[in-house]
Amino acid sequence: MPPLAGAATGFHDKTVTLTELPIAVQATALFILSVVFELLLAQLHLPASLLLGPMGAAIIFAALQTGIRIPALLFTCGQAIVGCMIARTITASIVQDMVADWAVFVGAVVAVIIVSNALGWLLARLRVLPATTAIWGSSPGGASAMVLMSEAFGADIRLVAFMQYLRVVLVAVVATLVARFFTGSTGTAPAQDWFPHLLPGPFLATLALAAFGVAVNHKWRLPAGALMVPLFLGAVLNGTGTMTIELPPWLLAASYALVGWSIGLRFTRQILLHAAKAFPRVAASILALIALCGGLALLMVETMHVNPLTAYLAMSPGGVDSVAIIAASSPAVNVPFVMAMQTARFLIVVFAGPPLARFIAKSLSRYA
């Protein structure tokens, strides 16, 4: 069945639209609403607010039929900066931890991937979502990377974003509650310095790395090339100490906004209706994944004698930025272990995601 078959389309010509307003007015209003949403989400201690705020505002504007469009070049520039941001988290110490205990990391990561893909398969089998979209939406890697990669491999980026960022929110809420239960910590992010002192050399090198990713993507049209080239090249350079990735918060905020607006403005009223219809079952699958990962964390506690909060955060399915902040602000948490586990899962999902999605989608075709 087509992704939107059966979706209601009962909107009439008299519905409110933004098409009669000048583009400059629409763009200003979008920017203001994005900032308002970001501030509201930040008050809820959601680290993904810089992306979720602009995306939420853009979805509202898309539903009101705005004429705003984000140029493709700006979208790819945003992807490249996100790739650099992810590469910055892959440090030499994290790589050493993964190599030292590779069997533990691989076993734990594979267990989470099996569980998440099984839930994605179930969503597709029940025809809640198209197969490839359900698999990418259920993938337990970094949400931004999974969303940006999914489009290159045939998934609906809008529905994948809906699934991934719904999981980011639910994981952040549950992880915060767990941290509060064990330690009394709320996992609040420290105050942000938006314009810190920059080291010119590393900053220019980071911009050059991002520009290289955009250029490679433009020339060879690699799947998600603007994201993946800076990510992997930057991870090698950063992990070996050859390069320091310098990303000021204002640049990250602008890049998140470009990505959020680009995705949000692609939504249509039919897609929103489809997402609303799928919401209960998608939310149930996410909560089931969180519970199952909690069970795997208990197994880790028993077999590896890791403290419960460290194990839970290490196995938490996605929302790596949320997990990082909660881990760093919670006493007695082994932060390097948590980040190594999250990083190992991200890297394995990046490599295994495309073939897994194709295999599962093909296996589901017999039920079509």
C-alpha positions as CSV (number, residue, x, y, z in Angstrom):
1,M,0.0,0.0,0.0
2,P,1.4,3.5,-0.9
3,P,2.7,5.4,2.1
4,L,-0.2,7.8,2.2
5,A,-3.0,5.6,0.9
6,G,-6.2,6.2,2.8
7,A,-4.9,9.4,4.4
8,A,-7.7,12.0,4.8
9,T,-7.5,14.9,2.5
10,G,-10.5,16.8,3.8
11,F,-8.9,20.3,3.6
12,H,-10.8,22.8,1.6
13,D,-9.7,25.9,-0.3
14,K,-10.8,28.1,2.6
15,T,-8.1,26.9,4.9
16,V,-5.6,29.4,6.1
17,T,-2.4,29.7,4.0
18,L,0.6,31.9,4.0
19,T,1.0,32.2,0.2
20,E,-0.4,35.7,0.0
21,L,2.2,37.1,2.4
22,P,5.6,38.4,1.1
23,I,8.4,35.9,1.4
24,A,10.4,38.3,3.6
25,V,7.5,38.4,6.1
26,Q,7.1,34.7,6.1
27,A,10.9,34.2,6.6
28,T,11.0,36.6,9.5
29,A,8.0,34.9,11.1
30,L,9.6,31.5,10.6
31,F,12.8,32.7,12.3
32,I,11.0,34.2,15.3
33,L,8.8,31.1,15.8
34,S,11.9,28.9,15.6
35,V,13.6,30.9,18.3
36,V,10.5,30.7,20.5
37,F,10.3,26.9,20.1
38,E,14.0,26.6,20.8
39,L,13.7,28.5,24.0
40,L,10.7,26.5,25.1
41,L,12.4,23.2,24.4
42,A,15.6,24.4,26.1
43,Q,13.6,25.0,29.2
44,L,12.6,21.4,29.1
45,H,16.3,20.5,29.0
46,L,16.2,18.9,25.5
47,P,19.6,19.1,23.9
48,A,18.1,18.7,20.5
49,S,16.2,21.9,20.8
50,L,18.4,23.7,18.3
51,L,17.2,21.3,15.6
52,L,13.7,20.5,16.9
53,G,12.7,24.1,17.3
54,P,13.3,25.1,13.7
55,M,11.9,21.8,12.4
56,G,8.7,22.2,14.4
57,A,8.3,25.8,13.2
58,A,8.9,24.8,9.6
59,I,6.4,22.0,9.9
60,I,3.7,24.5,11.0
61,F,4.6,26.8,8.1
62,A,4.6,23.9,5.6
63,A,1.1,22.9,6.8
64,L,0.1,26.5,6.1
65,Q,1.5,26.3,2.6
66,T,4.4,28.7,2.9
67,G,6.4,29.7,-0.1
68,I,9.8,29.5,1.7
69,R,12.3,27.0,0.4
70,I,15.8,26.3,1.6
71,P,18.4,26.1,-1.3
72,A,19.9,22.7,-1.7
73,L,23.4,24.1,-1.3
74,L,22.6,25.5,2.2
75,F,21.1,22.2,3.2
76,T,24.3,20.3,2.2
77,C,26.4,22.9,4.1
78,G,24.3,22.2,7.2
79,Q,24.8,18.5,6.7
80,A,28.6,19.0,6.4
81,I,28.8,20.9,9.7
82,V,26.8,18.2,11.4
83,G,29.3,15.6,10.0
84,C,32.1,17.6,11.5
85,M,30.3,17.9,14.8
86,I,29.9,14.1,15.0
87,A,33.5,13.6,14.0
88,R,34.6,15.8,16.9
89,T,33.0,13.3,19.4
90,I,35.2,10.4,18.2
91,T,38.3,10.9,20.2
92,A,41.4,8.8,20.6
93,S,40.4,7.7,24.1
94,I,37.0,6.5,23.0
95,V,38.6,4.5,20.1
96,Q,41.0,2.9,22.6
97,D,38.2,1.9,24.9
98,M,36.3,0.3,22.0
99,V,39.4,-1.6,20.9
100,A,40.3,-2.8,24.4
101,D,36.8,-4.3,25.0
102,W,35.7,-4.9,21.4
103,A,33.8,-8.1,22.1
104,V,31.6,-6.4,24.8
105,F,30.9,-3.4,22.6
106,V,30.1,-5.5,19.5
107,G,27.8,-7.8,21.4
108,A,25.9,-5.0,23.1
109,V,25.6,-3.0,19.9
110,V,24.4,-5.9,17.8
111,A,21.8,-6.8,20.5
112,V,20.4,-3.2,20.3
113,I,20.4,-3.2,16.5
114,I,18.6,-6.6,16.4
115,V,15.9,-5.3,18.8
116,S,15.4,-2.0,17.0
117,N,15.3,-3.5,13.5
118,A,12.8,-6.1,14.7
119,L,10.5,-3.3,15.9
120,G,11.0,-1.5,12.6
121,W,10.2,-4.8,10.8
122,L,7.0,-5.1,12.8
123,L,5.9,-1.5,12.0
124,A,6.4,-2.2,8.3
125,R,4.7,-5.6,8.5
126,L,1.7,-4.0,10.2
127,R,1.8,-1.3,7.4
128,V,2.1,1.5,9.9
129,L,5.0,2.9,7.7
130,P,6.7,1.9,4.4
131,A,9.4,-0.7,5.0
132,T,12.6,1.3,4.3
133,T,11.2,4.3,6.2
134,A,10.3,2.1,9.2
135,I,13.8,0.6,9.3
136,W,15.7,3.9,9.1
137,G,13.3,5.5,11.6
138,S,14.0,2.7,14.0
139,S,17.8,2.7,13.6
140,P,19.5,3.4,16.9
141,G,22.2,5.6,15.6
142,G,22.6,9.4,15.9
143,A,19.2,10.9,15.0
144,S,20.6,13.6,12.7
145,A,22.8,11.2,10.8
146,M,20.1,8.6,10.4
147,V,17.6,11.2,9.1
148,L,20.1,12.7,6.6
149,M,21.3,9.2,5.4
150,S,17.8,7.8,5.0
151,E,16.8,10.0,2.1
152,A,19.8,8.8,0.1
153,F,18.7,5.2,0.5
154,G,15.0,5.6,-0.5
155,A,13.3,6.4,2.8
156,D,10.8,9.3,3.4
157,I,13.0,11.8,5.2
158,R,10.0,13.4,6.8
159,L,8.6,10.3,8.4
160,V,12.1,9.2,9.4
161,A,12.6,12.6,11.1
162,F,9.2,12.1,12.9
163,M,10.3,8.7,14.2
164,Q,13.9,9.7,15.1
165,Y,13.1,12.9,16.9
166,L,10.2,11.5,18.7
167,R,12.6,8.9,20.1
168,V,15.1,11.6,21.0
169,V,12.4,13.3,23.1
170,L,11.2,10.1,24.8
171,V,14.8,8.8,25.4
172,A,15.8,12.2,26.9
173,V,12.7,12.2,29.2
174,V,13.2,8.6,30.3
175,A,17.0,9.0,30.8
176,T,16.5,12.1,32.9
177,L,14.0,10.3,35.1
178,V,16.3,7.4,35.5
179,A,19.2,9.7,36.4
180,R,17.1,11.5,38.9
181,F,16.0,8.2,40.5
182,F,19.6,7.0,40.9
183,T,21.4,10.3,41.8
184,G,19.0,13.1,42.0
185,S,20.6,14.7,38.9
186,T,18.4,16.4,36.4
187,G,20.9,16.2,33.5
188,T,20.7,20.0,32.9
189,A,23.0,21.3,30.3
190,P,25.6,24.0,31.4
191,A,25.0,27.6,30.3
192,Q,26.0,28.1,26.7
193,D,28.6,30.6,25.6
194,W,27.5,31.4,22.1
195,F,30.6,33.4,21.0
196,P,33.6,31.8,22.7
197,H,37.2,32.7,21.7
198,L,38.1,30.8,18.5
199,L,41.4,29.4,17.4
200,P,41.7,30.6,13.8
201,G,43.8,27.7,12.5
202,P,41.5,24.9,13.7
203,F,38.4,26.9,12.8
204,L,39.5,27.5,9.2
205,A,40.6,23.8,8.9
206,T,37.1,22.7,10.1
207,L,35.5,25.0,7.5
208,A,37.8,23.5,4.9
209,L,36.8,20.0,5.9
210,A,33.1,20.9,5.6
211,A,33.7,22.6,2.2
212,F,35.5,19.5,1.0
213,G,32.5,17.3,2.0
214,V,30.1,19.6,0.1
215,A,32.4,19.6,-3.0
216,V,32.8,15.8,-3.0
217,N,29.0,15.5,-2.6
218,H,28.4,17.9,-5.5
219,K,30.9,16.2,-7.8
220,W,30.3,12.5,-7.2
221,R,26.7,12.5,-5.6
222,L,27.7,10.0,-2.9
223,P,24.8,8.8,-0.7
224,A,24.7,11.4,2.1
225,G,28.2,12.4,1.0
226,A,28.0,15.9,2.5
227,L,27.5,14.3,5.9
228,M,29.6,11.2,5.7
229,V,32.8,12.6,4.1
230,P,33.5,15.2,6.8
231,L,32.4,12.6,9.5
232,F,34.8,9.9,8.6
233,L,37.7,12.0,7.4
234,G,37.2,14.3,10.4
235,A,37.0,11.3,12.8
236,V,40.4,10.0,11.5
237,L,42.0,13.4,11.7
238,N,40.6,14.2,15.1
239,G,41.1,10.8,16.6
240,T,44.8,10.7,15.6
241,G,45.4,14.3,16.8
242,T,46.2,15.5,13.3
243,M,43.4,18.1,13.5
244,T,41.3,19.8,16.1
245,I,37.7,20.4,15.0
246,E,36.6,23.8,16.1
247,L,32.9,24.5,15.9
248,P,31.5,27.6,17.7
249,P,27.9,27.2,19.1
250,W,26.6,29.9,16.7
251,L,27.7,27.9,13.7
252,L,26.2,24.7,15.0
253,A,22.9,26.5,15.8
254,A,22.8,27.9,12.2
255,S,23.6,24.5,10.7
256,Y,20.9,22.8,12.8
257,A,18.4,25.4,11.8
258,L,19.2,24.9,8.1
259,V,18.8,21.2,8.5
260,G,15.6,21.5,10.6
261,W,14.0,24.0,8.2
262,S,14.9,22.0,5.2
263,I,13.3,18.8,6.6
264,G,10.3,20.6,8.2
265,L,9.4,22.5,5.0
266,R,9.0,19.3,3.1
267,F,6.1,18.2,5.2
268,T,2.6,18.3,3.7
269,R,-0.8,18.1,5.3
270,Q,-1.1,14.5,4.1
271,I,2.2,13.5,5.6
272,L,1.2,15.1,8.9
273,L,-2.1,13.2,8.9
274,H,-0.2,10.0,8.3
275,A,2.3,10.8,11.1
276,A,-0.6,11.5,13.5
277,K,-2.3,8.3,12.6
278,A,0.9,6.3,13.1
279,F,1.9,8.1,16.3
280,P,0.4,5.7,18.9
281,R,2.1,2.6,17.4
282,V,5.4,4.4,16.7
283,A,5.4,5.7,20.3
284,A,4.6,2.3,21.6
285,S,7.5,0.8,19.6
286,I,9.9,3.4,21.0
287,L,8.9,2.8,24.6
288,A,9.3,-1.0,23.9
289,L,12.8,-0.4,22.6
290,I,13.7,1.7,25.6
291,A,12.4,-1.0,27.9
292,L,14.2,-3.8,26.1
293,C,17.5,-1.7,26.2
294,G,16.9,-1.3,29.9
295,G,16.7,-5.1,30.1
296,L,20.0,-5.3,28.3
297,A,21.5,-2.8,30.7
298,L,20.5,-5.1,33.6
299,L,22.3,-7.9,31.9
300,M,25.4,-5.7,31.6
301,V,25.2,-4.9,35.3
302,E,25.1,-8.6,36.2
303,T,27.8,-9.7,33.8
304,M,30.2,-6.8,33.8
305,H,29.5,-5.3,37.3
306,V,28.9,-1.8,35.8
307,N,26.9,0.5,37.9
308,P,23.2,0.6,36.9
309,L,23.1,4.2,35.6
310,T,26.3,3.8,33.6
311,A,24.8,0.6,32.0
312,Y,21.4,2.3,31.3
313,L,23.0,5.3,29.6
314,A,25.4,3.2,27.6
315,M,22.5,1.1,26.3
316,S,20.1,4.0,25.8
317,P,18.8,3.8,22.2
318,G,19.8,7.1,20.6
319,G,19.7,10.7,21.6
320,V,23.5,10.6,22.1
321,D,23.7,14.3,22.9
322,S,21.1,13.9,25.5
323,V,22.9,10.9,27.0
324,A,26.2,12.8,27.0
325,I,24.8,15.7,29.0
326,I,23.0,13.5,31.5
327,A,26.1,11.3,31.9
328,A,28.4,14.3,32.4
329,S,26.1,15.8,35.0
330,S,25.5,12.6,37.0
331,P,28.0,11.5,39.7
332,A,29.5,8.0,39.6
333,V,28.8,7.6,35.8
334,N,31.6,6.2,33.7
335,V,31.3,8.8,31.0
336,P,34.1,7.4,28.7
337,F,32.4,4.0,28.7
338,V,29.0,5.5,28.0
339,M,30.3,7.6,25.1
340,A,32.4,4.7,23.7
341,M,29.3,2.4,23.6
342,Q,27.2,5.1,22.0
343,T,29.9,5.9,19.4
344,A,30.5,2.2,18.6
345,R,26.7,1.7,18.0
346,F,26.6,4.8,15.8
347,L,29.6,3.6,13.7
348,I,28.2,0.1,13.2
349,V,24.7,1.4,12.3
350,V,26.3,3.8,9.7
351,F,28.0,0.9,8.0
352,A,25.3,-1.7,8.5
353,G,22.2,0.5,8.0
354,P,22.0,0.6,4.2
355,P,22.4,-3.2,3.6
356,L,20.1,-4.0,6.5
357,A,17.4,-1.7,5.3
358,R,17.5,-3.2,1.8
359,F,17.5,-6.7,3.1
360,I,14.5,-6.2,5.5
361,A,12.6,-4.2,2.8
362,K,13.2,-7.1,0.4
363,S,12.0,-9.7,2.9
364,L,8.8,-7.7,3.5
365,S,8.0,-7.4,-0.2
366,R,6.5,-10.9,-0.1
367,Y,3.8,-9.6,2.1
368,A,2.9,-6.7,-0.2
